[in-house]
Amino acid sequence: MKKAPLVTVQWQDIIGTAGWEKPDEVNPPTLQTTGFLIKKNKDVVKVANTKDEKGEWSSITAFPAGCVKSIKYTSS
């Protein structure tokens, strides 16, 4: 991607328990992450938080594509 757009990724996380919870009480939470979309394909979505003066990205979060519920592009 030439210019990385600012996005909010809504994604579903994995949860595990070690107690006696009832199955109906254990559900994957849906979370949001905001950052610059630096990669998106059929396998992965990558969002970064910081770009340095050389154009290198830092603080990258990689989401398995199957966990991503939506990607909302922020208009500028």
ZIDA-V472246 format. One record per pair of residues at least 6 apart in sequence whose ideal C-beta (glycine too) atoms are under 8 Angstrom apart, sorted by the first residue. I is the first residue (numbers start at 1). GAP is how many residues later the second one is. D is the distance in whole Angstrom. If there is no record, write none. Layout:
I,GAP,D
I,GAP,D
This chain:
1,36,7
1,37,6
1,38,7
1,39,8
4,32,4
4,33,6
4,34,5
4,44,7
4,47,8
4,53,8
5,31,7
5,32,5
5,68,5
5,69,7
6,28,7
6,29,7
6,30,6
6,31,8
6,67,8
6,68,4
6,70,7
7,27,7
7,28,7
7,29,7
7,30,5
7,40,7
7,64,5
7,65,6
7,66,5
7,67,6
8,24,6
8,25,7
8,26,5
8,63,8
8,64,5
8,66,7
9,23,7
9,24,5
9,25,8
9,26,8
9,28,8
9,36,6
9,38,6
9,54,6
9,59,6
9,61,8
9,62,5
10,20,6
10,21,7
10,22,5
10,58,7
10,59,5
10,60,5
10,61,8
10,62,7
11,19,7
11,20,6
11,21,8
11,22,7
11,52,5
11,56,5
11,57,5
11,58,6
12,16,5
12,17,7
12,18,5
12,19,8
12,55,5
12,57,6
13,15,6
13,16,5
13,17,8
13,18,6
13,54,7
14,14,6
15,11,6
15,12,7
15,13,5
15,14,6
17,9,6
30,39,6
33,14,6
33,28,6
33,30,8
34,13,8
34,40,8
35,12,4
35,13,6
35,14,5
35,24,8
35,26,7
36,11,6
36,12,5
36,13,7
36,15,7
36,21,7
37,8,7
37,9,8
37,10,6
37,34,7
38,8,5
38,9,7
38,10,5
38,19,6
38,22,7
39,6,7
39,7,4
40,6,7
40,31,7
41,24,7
42,23,6
43,21,7
43,22,5
44,18,6
44,19,7
44,20,7
44,21,6
45,17,8
45,18,5
45,20,6
45,23,5
45,26,7
46,14,6
46,15,7
46,16,5
46,17,7
47,13,7
47,14,5
47,16,8
48,9,4
48,10,7
48,11,6
48,12,5
48,13,8
49,9,7
49,10,4
49,11,8
50,7,7
50,8,4
50,9,5
51,6,6
51,7,7
52,6,7
